[in-house]
Amino acid sequence: MIGGHDAPRRPKAPDTPLHVLVLWAHPLEDSFNARLCRTVVECLEQRGHTVDCHDLYRERFQAVMTAEERLAYHDPDRNQAAVASEVARLRRAEGLVMVYPTWNFGVPAILKGYLERVLIPGVAFHLTDGSTRAGLTHVRRLAFITTYGATRSVVKGLVGDPVRKVMLRGLRRLCARDADARWLALYDMNRPTAQRCERFVRRVESVLATW
Amino acid sequence: MRVLVVYAHPVNDSFNAAVHRTVVDTLTEAGHAVTDLDLYEAGFDPAMSDEERRVYHSIGANTAAVEPYVAQLQEAEGLALCFPTWWYGLPAILKGWLDRVWLPGITFHLPPDGGRIRPGLTNIRRFGVATTTGSPWWFMRLYMAEPAKRVLLRGIRPLCAPDAKHFWLCHYSMDKSTPETRARHLEQVKRAFQRF
């Protein structure tokens, strides 16, 4: 039984610690989502990574792209003025983790606004002659930790889980070519049970232990 | 028919502003009573607050912060959404309108004993979307599988009347658009909303 499913999971060989940006988007600090975020930060720090947790709600991130930003959007010399500190934090990231509840089959508006205002031309991608070049090649690991109110069959079967494609295709293609991406989702949270929540926390811990 | 038009773009002389004007003018000319909700002009705050999140599942109490927006939805017989596709989805301000206004007890009902959710906006019998994307159609359709279209037509529209008629109008490749393609799109928008 070497390497079989029953073999104890060996921690991945220690590699160079990464600088990880955690984006968290939930209004309540006593929510299950808050617990997920704390779990993520603790796990990463235990692994020796440095963590910058960007708490979009408590840091009062403004989700709405203004007219000025929209008019400067395609000009990399001007389009970062309003989000300079967010851009600086993103540029340091070698790992990127998003922790959020899925609302209406998408990320919460505050996180959607982050994508729109911070992942802009000259930062996340470069547009030249109509083709897109990746701008987040410093990001080598990605993880998405989310909860859905709907059941897995509604999310996958009926709606086709659009936000998963946005992240694993739309965002991943802007990162390092071989970026490792993990998708961890807990469904049916309109009817949560303590047992399923607990199991999900364990799963997040075990995945991040080898991430 | 009473039609709620929801519009989301920050720039007044943008192409989306022209699409929005076309939608409102065409509907008004066709004799519909239009309620025009310009989310930017209204200064809509898209981030659901901690208080709203706490009462989200409390039917009756959860609408307090967004009462006028809820009333607009409940009075509407038709819904038209007009926005640019940003990051494969709705602009944050419009996403926030879904998050904060499309509440349980109003737009859908969760059976307490389990089972599928029931639609709450059966007053809405028409559902029209006019949007734009920077990417070409083949990229949006074949690689990305149209995330915004799926969210709206498969996720949100089923909360309206079961037989609600719907359509999706999109000007793809906006980054390479020309005055001709834009004029053609406005014409298409006009025709679709004349038949609304």
Interface residues (C-beta under 8 A of the other chain):
Chain A: H26 P27 L28 S31 Y57 A63 V64 M65 T66 A67 E69 R70 L71 W103 N104 F105 G106 V107 P108 A109 I110 K112 G113 L115 E116 L119 L127 G130 A150 V154 L158 V159 G160 P162 V163 K165 V166 R169 G170 N190 R191
Chain B: H9 P10 V11 N12 S14 Y40 P46 A47 M48 S49 D50 E52 R53 R54 W86 W87 Y88 G89 L90 P91 A92 I93 K95 G96 L98 D99 W102 L110 G114 R116 I117 Y143 M144 A145 E146 P147 A148 R150 V151 R154 G155 I156 D175 K176
